[in-house]
Amino acid sequence: MTVSAATVPGRRLAAAPGLGAARALHAEGVTATAQNRPRAAVRLLRGALGALPGDPPDGLDLAGDAAELRGRILVSLAHAEAEQGHVVEGLALLGEAEPLLPPARRGVLRGQRGLLLLRTGQAPDALREFDGAVALLRGGAEPRELARILLNRSVVHLLAGRIAAARTDLRRCAALAVRDGDARIAAKASHNLGYLAFLAGDLPGALRAFDTVAAAYAVHAPAVLPVLALDKARALLAAGLYRYADAELAAALAEFRRHRLSQDHAEALLARAGTALLAGRPAAARQWARQARARFARRGNETWTALASLLVARAELAAGPGPRRAAAIAAQAGPLAAALHAHGLREDALTAALIHARALAMAGDRAAGAAVLAAAGPPPPGGRLEVRLLWREVRAELAAGPPERARELRSGLAELRRHTSQLGAADLQTGCAVHGQALASAGLAAALPGGSPAVVFGWAERARAQAMLLPPVRPPEDPRAAAALEELRHARLAARDAELAGQASAALRARCTALERTIREHAWFAAGPGRSAPVASFAQVRAALGDRALVSYLRDGPRLHALVVTSRSAAVLPLGAYGAAAEALRRLRADIDATAGRALPPRMLAAATEAARRDAAALSGFVLDPLLSRIGERELVAVPTGELLAIPWRLLAACAGRPVAVSPSATVWLAARSRPEATGPAVLAAGPGLRQAESEIRAIAAGTGDAVVLTGSAATPAAVLAALDGARIAHVAAHGTHEPDNALFSALHLSGGPLMGYDLQRLAVAPHTAPQTVVLSSCDLGLTDVRPGDEALGMVSALLSAGSATVLASVGRVADDVALRVMTAYHRHAAGSGALPARALAAATETEPQSSFVCFGAG
């Protein structure tokens, strides 16, 4: 949220020695304040006071004018001093100014006093001053000042959750600002309307508003951009995108620190503590929150000091304290809840009560915790998601028995699904899962000891890949994002060409980064579908397996488990440490990348090959060998967790010749199997710079009936994307790049530039249809960014979400000759015997121990 200090304009005073200088310095000081430079403003405004004449010259009565000017300077100085943390001094300056100003100017002074009280957390007193100021200015003599006061009063309403009152003030403020030609205040009103959308849970609307406001601020109020970045970070934090939020906060903090904006600096520190807490770093969260608390305390801001203390308590509780420390936290949280309630912060007071109840339970007094929880009551309707989910978590922890506990956890996850369905961008949809991590983990942890396969299956499916159950939405028409995507294509190609030629590419890479940010952030503006497909039942999946075996991998803290389901049996089996399996996989992938396509000396090649065999055996020992007695010779449907989504299954000895289909969830696998058959032609495309790409495409085309073949300059991103629409199968042989920082920028390199994950999202919306089967004969494009809740983001997930039933892609580097052999053999088996993709890939790779191609989706 943003506020605005009074400019305190006045009638032009008569020229006199010293008076003109004071007036000029005052104007400069006001400008410095507007530019968020309070230290410079104080220097200028104190200079203005010093320039005021003492006794008026003979024959000239300037006492009235000089007194009024002094009063206006003192009002401006009060805000500049308070912004640096000198609040008591600021309030004293306003008291000194009041008798110097005529009654007509008292409304402005009351508005400024309200702002100082607001910035020090005294919201009720601030509201009283703002109400008085609005009443004094209602006549319309000072429309610009009335607009500022309405803007500031809206912040009081927003903090207290009075959304309707805030909206009324902001709309009135905007109308006055537009009528008066005050673009700066109009932009601030739009800023706070965006924050209002954030508080109401409309994250796409909030982020869209913030983007529009940023353009206005860049022209009319660049100094306010760090404040906007702080609010944008809060919205990103609500979306679970804590890495992006932290980047926004880091930049804002540097500006707040440079200009000594103590309140904004402390708020940014507190927001950064929130990002650390969401990222699972409670020690860092506690450190940031303590720093923020100290700064708020120095300002005398009791409200924000209490908010910082609340985050300190949350961070300490998240660190898993022992009973004695938990009891100490409980002792602090009770009074904290009362203080926050007294400040009018109902949701924060409820959060403190929930921390109080949880801490009591951790200290061993569940009865007292339950009593605190019951007294606190439920969250207000339409309140913040994090508070609603925390309420469900604590209710589950203090539930009377397992059924009540499960009901609370299920209700919390259902609430999260409803919230996620309001988001249209895959980035936001997958990011939001972090908010349900504790609920899902608690449900799975409670189900595992009993070992009921059906119950464990239910919790596993509720906990993973929920974003892929959302129907695709049509993104809004966005010429700026479309232009950025096309420019990025050319900029990436130019950067790649420059690097291959040994030329400097730093400027091009910087431009690519800026364009990626524009594309990514504009994608956030899409509203969600408002609905989600239901999670598949245990019976539905079991019936669809036929002669296959399903293995769903589960994490319970550091431990890895597997749910093995066949048509005849089902069991939950412990596997050991997840970390050990993940480490074995990392070593194996490093082995693959070290040997693929490299002309190594024989001794080094033998050593690398032996290392790969050894690491594959170790990985198999962690994730597959203990399950083989139950799986037998069946085809495998694997539902991995975390990093295990990138297992190169063919390299595990027991999977040589075994069809394996990999899916983010059993529900996604079942949905992929039920997708209608596409009837379009085959699409075969070859990208540039890949030695055997055209040979691969020609060999496949020879055994394929009707096919659209795109090679050379014809294989552009636009041509390939158009051909993919409705194809029964698409095969693209090209260089591939996985982008771990934003997997939707992962790319197939084609003639004229890359085809990216963001491009593939166009296939998701009717009347377009994604290809039935997609084969990506490229390096690394089977890799994904795996977020909490096993939400996968990348080329494979983009295609599966768009409607493709099956995607074949590699989870490592691939040598050209291996790709040629595997891919031609795959199509020969698929066309010759009509084998399903997983079976055709198994047959094609049975004698190819270096293949890291994986069949994702239906199989």
Salt bridges, closest charged atoms under 4 A:
ASP65 OD1 - ARG11 NH2 2.78
GLU68 OE1 - ARG11 NH2 3.60
GLU81 OE2 - ARG46 NH2 2.93
GLU81 OE1 - HIS86 ND1 2.72
GLU83 OE1 - ARG119 NH2 2.85
GLU89 OE2 - ARG46 NH2 2.71
GLU96 OE2 - ARG70 NH2 3.29
GLU98 OE1 - ARG113 NH2 3.09
ASP125 OD1 - ARG128 NH2 2.15
GLU129 OE1 - ARG110 NE 3.05
GLU129 OE1 - ARG113 NH1 3.63
ASP131 OD1 - ARG153 NH1 2.84
GLU142 OE2 - ARG105 NH1 2.58
GLU145 OE2 - ARG148 NE 3.87
ASP169 OD2 - ARG153 NE 2.75
ASP169 OD2 - HIS157 NE2 3.70
ASP180 OD2 - ARG144 NE 2.78
ASP182 OD2 - ARG144 NE 3.41
ASP182 OD2 - ARG148 NH2 3.67
ASP211 OD2 - ARG480 NH1 3.48
ASP211 OD2 - HIS522 NE2 3.55
ASP231 OD2 - HIS191 NE2 2.68
ASP231 OD1 - ARG234 NH1 2.70
ASP246 OD1 - ARG272 NE 2.83
GLU248 OE2 - LYS232 NZ 3.26
GLU248 OE2 - ARG517 NH2 2.64
GLU255 OE1 - ARG258 NH2 2.90
GLU255 OE1 - HIS259 NE2 3.76
ASP264 OD2 - ARG119 NH2 3.19
GLU267 OE1 - ARG234 NH2 2.78
GLU316 OE2 - ARG290 NH2 3.18
GLU316 OE1 - ARG325 NH2 2.62
GLU347 OE1 - ARG384 NH1 3.87
ASP348 OD1 - ARG384 NH2 2.99
GLU386 OE1 - ARG314 NH1 3.34
GLU386 OE2 - ARG384 NE 3.60
GLU393 OE1 - ARG358 NH2 2.91
GLU397 OE2 - ARG358 NH2 2.54
GLU408 OE1 - ARG392 NH1 2.81
GLU408 OE2 - ARG395 NH2 2.94
GLU415 OE2 - ARG388 NE 2.40
GLU415 OE1 - ARG392 NE 3.86
ASP427 OD1 - ARG787 NH2 2.71
ASP478 OD2 - HIS522 ND1 2.58
GLU486 OE2 - ARG489 NH2 2.84
GLU487 OE2 - ARG511 NE 2.82
GLU499 OE2 - ARG509 NE 2.93
GLU516 OE2 - ARG492 NH2 3.12
GLU521 OE1 - LYS232 NZ 2.72
GLU521 OE2 - ARG517 NE 2.89
GLU583 OE1 - ARG586 NH1 2.73
GLU583 OE2 - ARG587 NH1 3.97
GLU610 OE2 - ARG613 NH2 2.65
GLU610 OE2 - ARG614 NH1 3.86
ASP615 OD1 - ARG587 NE 3.15
GLU635 OE1 - ARG548 NE 3.78
GLU635 OE2 - ARG839 NE 2.35
GLU643 OE2 - ARG586 NH2 2.68
GLU694 OE1 - ARG698 NH1 3.50
GLU696 OE2 - HIS731 NE2 2.66
ASP706 OD1 - ARG728 NH1 3.06
ASP725 OD2 - HIS768 ND1 2.74
GLU739 OE2 - ARG492 NH2 3.77
ASP759 OD2 - ARG489 NH1 2.84
ASP759 OD1 - ARG762 NH2 3.33
ASP785 OD2 - ARG243 NH2 3.49
ASP785 OD2 - ARG787 NE 3.26
ASP790 OD2 - ARG464 NH2 3.33
ASP816 OD2 - ARG691 NE 3.83
ASP817 OD2 - ARG821 NH1 3.56
GLU848 OE2 - ARG821 NE 2.55
